């Protein structure tokens, strides 16, 4: 194994650790705690995926979070996003993030360590997806926050859950716990929190016993469909354009807090799945 790569110390929101057999563990974090998703994360992940994919010493990759939460809230986004040139920054990041993720030519294991309510799809895009018993999947960064879900989640969740389930999930803010995700085929195994990473590493080291070409070419076979979906004419670029048009017309965004004090935002009435409470406030609703 080569010396420690420079990119291991390049990113503020990711930690890297690699074993002698080429198993790379990528830990997502904010200041050594759970991710508070903001501009810094958004700008780092696409180039990080490029570095990971370009390093042939990475033979199997494991993604996980920090602490007992993956991502459940936003952090800082800096200046409000009010113009097309402002929106171009997150738009570029989203398009490149998924494309470069699919260019990683090493089998990927996702080990979801807790609630994944923002960009939860990143914890179910592995070739093997593991979940802690405390994991919950949702999409709280788009439709239920007033945003068009056009950055790739519209493709991913319809593909993973099926067309009707995927649209329902995005439109209602549905929360899917680890066992339901396993029942739906999104998650492969559900484990106690203390067993999550040992199991992920067990699988990773088992895969690392295979030769390089078998590992890389198998991964290429698996991600080919995702590449086709994301590069289709109604893929991420088109979806992000629609998201931008909607945002510019509305003039605010939850991410950057430009929604604060906006009457249009205060009037939003979230759709809830039957018997599900409001994850944001903890209040409950009677079944319709």
C-alpha positions, 0 to 999 in steps of 0.5 A: 500500500502506498503512503498516505494520500494528500487528499486524506487531509484535504477536506474539512467535512470528511475523514479517511482511513484505509487498511492494508488490503485497500478498504477505505472508510470515509466518515462524514462529519461537521466538526467531528460530530454529525453533519450539519449540511451546508455550503462547505459540505456541498462544495467538498463532496464532488471533488472528494469523490473524484479523489477517491475514484482516482486512487486505485489503491481504494479497492472497497469503500465504506461510507458512514456518518459520525455519532448517532445521526447522519444528517438531520438538519442544515448548517450555514449556507452563507449569502442568500441564493437570489440570482441564477449565478448564485444558484449555479453553485449548488446546481453544479455541486449536485450534478457533479456529486452524483456523477462523480460518485458513480465514477468510483470504481470500487464496490461501495458499502453504505453504513447508515449510522442514524437519521438521514433526513437530508440527502438520505439517498447518499446512505442507500446508494451503496452496492450493499446498504446497511442501517443502524436500528436508529436509522430513519430515511426522509427527504426534508430538503425539498418539496416539504421545504418548498423546493422542487426535488430536482437535484437527483432525488426525483430519480433516486427515490422513484428508482429505489422505492418504485414510481408511486412510492417514490413520489409519495415519499418526496411529496409527503415528507414520509419517514421510513425507518430501518426495518421498513427500508429493509422490507422495501428492499432499500436496505440489506441488513439492519444492525444494532448501532454497535454492530454496524461498522464491524459488519460493514468492515467484515463485508468490506474485507471479505470483498477485498480478497478478490482481485482488482479487476473483478472488484472494479469491473463489477462496480462498473456493471452495477452503476451503469444504470445509474449513469444512464438515468442521471445523464438522460435528458430529464435527469439532474441538469433538467431537474436542477433547472426547474428547481432554480426557476421555481426558487427564483420565482418564489425568492426564498430558500429554507437552506439559506434562511431567506425564507424567514419572515416570508408569508408564502413560507408560513402558509405552506401546509405539509402533507403527512403520511397517514398516522405520521407526526410532524418530524420537525415539531414532534406534533401528531396528526389524526389519521385522515 
